[in-house]
Structure formats: C-alpha cells, structure tokens
Amino acid sequence: MKRTTWFLSLSLLATISSQAQKKADRKTLGNLQAHVSYLASDQLEGRRTGTPGEQLAATYIAGQMKADGLIPKGDSGYLQTFIVREGREVAGTTRLTINKENFTAGEQFVPLPFSAEKTAKGDVLPQVKEPDNIWLIDVQDLELNPHASPLEEYRKKALEAARNGANGVIFFNSKDNLATARQWLDENAKKLSIPALWVNDVISKKLKSDEADGFQISLQVAFKQTKRTGTNVIGYIDNDALKTIVIGAHFDHLGYGEDHNSLNTGEKAIHNGADDNASGTAALLELGRLLKSGRFKSNNFMLVAFSGEELGLFGSRYFTSHTPVPMEQLNYMINLDMVGRLDAARGLQIGGVGTSPAWGPLLQQVPAEGMKLTYDSSGVGPSDHTSFYRAKVPVLFFFTGSHADYHKPTDDADKINYNGELTVIKYIYQVIERTEKQEKLAFTPTKEPQMSTARFSVTLGIMPDYTYNNGGVRVDGVSDNRPAQKAGLLAGDVIVQLGKQNITNLEAYMQALGTFKKGDTTTVVVKRGNKQQQFKIQF
C-alpha cells in the first residue's frame, strides 16, 4: 500500500470514528433530556419518599434498566423496599384554641409523644398553676439538664404537673424548633395521664404577653400510627467477575416540602428537583446503558437509584446492610448527586479521593476535558457515598456544586446544562476504564469533618460549600429574605468571623451560631476577593 493511500485510510477511519462518537453523544444527550424532563415533571410531584410520585419515578427507572438489558436485583424485580419511619403522626382531630383563635396542629403546635389522647380546657391565668386546670410552663424558666434529652426533661415536668392536679400542660418559649418537635413523635415514650403540647414562637408570644389577663384554652390530642416505606431501584450487569462496582444516585426529592427540608420562602409548591437529583439519576441510567454495551468485563456493575436520601440516607444505608451480592465483593462506589449545573467557575468537584491509595494517581491520568477539577479527600459528605464509606468501601462523589435553586421549587429541567452533564459522564466512564485492569481497590479511612454538637435556633440563611477547605466557610448560595441576604452577603464570600468568634471551618461556624438567639444582632466578617468586609446581621 502506498503511503498516500495509507494516510487516506487512517483519515477515513478517524472521520468515521468521529461521526460515530458524535452520533453516540447525540443519543446520550437526548436520553438525558428525556430522563430529566420526566423525573422533574409536575406529574411526579417532587418524588417525595413514600408517595405515588416516588413510585412513578421508581417504575420509570426500572423500565429504563430493563430496556437497557440490566438484570433485576431487588427483592421484587428491580425494587428494594425499606421502612423510613414507623411511628405516630398527629391525627386530624387534634386541636388547640386560645381565646377563640384556632391553631394548626403539626405546624404551630405538636403534641408530645408522652401525651395522653384526651381533651382538656380551662380558664388559665398567667403564672398561676391551679388543680384541674391547664398549666402553662415557660421553658426558659426551667433549669434543664444540658446533658439530658430535652424531651425527657419535658416529660418529668409534665409528670410533676399531673401529680399536682393539672389536667393538661403546654410548654412554650422553647429553643427547640418545629422540625425537632415533629421528630419527637417517633420516640417510644410511655404515656402520661394528661395531654401535653409543645407550641411555636407565635403561640409563645401570645402566652408570655405582659398584656394578657387570662386565656380560655381548649385542646384535644389524638395520634395515628404511620408506616412510611421507601423504594430503591437496582439493576445489575453480570460479567461473571469476582468484583462489583456500585454506581449510585438518589432519585427522591422534597415533594411539596412537607418534611421541612425546603428553603422555599414563598407559597407551597412542587419541588421538581431537576438538578437534585434527576440529573444524577439520568447520568446513572446512561452510564448503565453505556456499560452494558461496553467492553469492560473485569467487574460486574450494580446500578442503584436510592430513595430516602433527602431524609437522611435511608435508602443507601439499607442497601449496604442488604446488598444483593456479598459486601466483600464490592470494589468501589461512585455517587452522582447534582451533576447538572457544570460551569467554568466551579467545575466538577470530586470527593472521596482519600478513600483508596489508588484514586490519586488514577485521577491524574484521566483527561479533564476542559473542566476545572476540585478534589476533596473525605469519604463523608451529605450524600449516599457516606453509607458505603462507613461500610469500608472506597468511594468517589461527583458534584457540580450548589446554587440558588437548591431545595427550592425553581430547580427545574430548563436550567440543566446537558452538554456539561455529558462531559461528566464521559469523565466517569474513563475513570471506570482506568480501573479495568487493576486489582480490587484498597480502602483507606479519611479524616472526617467533626459534626457540631451545638444546638442553635438561628440561621444566616446560607448554603455552605462543603468542599471548601482554605479557611473559613465559603458561601455557595444565599437564601431569599434571610439575614445573610438582608445584610448583603453574596455567593463566593468566605465567612471568617461571626460575632467575636473566628471562623476557621464549618464546625466553628456552627458553634458560633449556637451562641445566638432570635432577635440578636452581631457582625459578620467576610473575605470578598482580596478584601475583607464587615456586615451587620440581625437574626
């Protein structure tokens, strides 16, 4: 063959290969848009764990896995169910009326788990505790044991009130918030002989008013038993290998914000969760399709769409204790959470690189495809890879950063950067390729961020950048109508001082917050670019 003909043949092969790649990319892009558009549609009502919307999403994901030839590995086909919560909720007959004003159960007041299911009423005088009447207990006046559970302290005071003739008790002016009070309902507490309520700030303000002469109070407590079930979706690629790679993404989101984990300050609305985490679920499905038709045979692949992540990693925690293959087979886990907002400034953030000595050298070999890459060594973070790290499995966590739409109804499909997500998928595919000829990856523990034990009743209203480790707390987003926004803080600011306390990391920030209460004013110092600026804050 002449040299000219040889070069022409190579050129033709390169052209054909390029065209084939472009066609493959177009297919992946089309699939990503279809997946996200459906999963983030109003029809699914925010994919809240345990709802019909979650089930619709699980059915869709299972259907896609089946179409791509993945083997079902759940308890029932592709599905693996688990209990999220088995406890009690406030029944509809529960009520509280003060001076003919009605308050909303579960929103403005919560019956305590040891409460009797009874009615009580009385003409109550402030500061007066009479037999056969409702007692008002100002929590701020109590000498609570700081080492004991607040709920146990409340129970002791309620028991004391019952023994002294009270027919009901209301705890007001508490530092505990509504979310905490609702969580108490899961406690298995022995019931007392009288009803007992926790009330929020609005009711507390009324009860502690200096202008109040007395209160006509009527209340009734009733509970209903509940059982909330979540669903994981599991597909398997069996290459008859001794090692299995898990690729995971959570598909649940916030529904209408019923679990009080929304940052929405407006009217009740569907949280579609396009980036969080329809984007990761779409990437999971496309990686499954590509791996099924690909050439990697040294590992089996387990594709898992987790539910219950937004409630506390319920699905991934259940999976790691009920794996369809022995845990010792697991080679490593890749987690995709919010990979739909790639931009040039933040790029792709990769966590878990310290969980195996193999990750550092391996990631250096993978072309960045023009992306800015940021690494974090820790195997612990606010997503499902943490469950695998706890089980001593090496992990990688892929994340394109938080944004102003995080946990709000505005996280919609039209804001996804699909080309950017395609780039992330290609990068992960190459990471998997680099491990194809390696032995099972060794696990190494990493330094874990210390979780604060501080209790705090106020917030600045910022979204911290959990991957930032250059001193201080970097602001990744600012919530509307919260103290930080009102003061003038911006995304990108690095908080270095709050009040008198220097802020060196997230732990110090949380400890500082614990020293303030609602209504307090202080100052916050931030680094903005190369300059420090100080702002006044009112909580």
Summary of the structure (lengths in Angstrom):
residues: 539
radius of gyration: 27.0
end to end distance: 79.7
largest distance: 108.9
contacts: 1802
relative contact order: 0.11
helix: 31%
strand: 25%
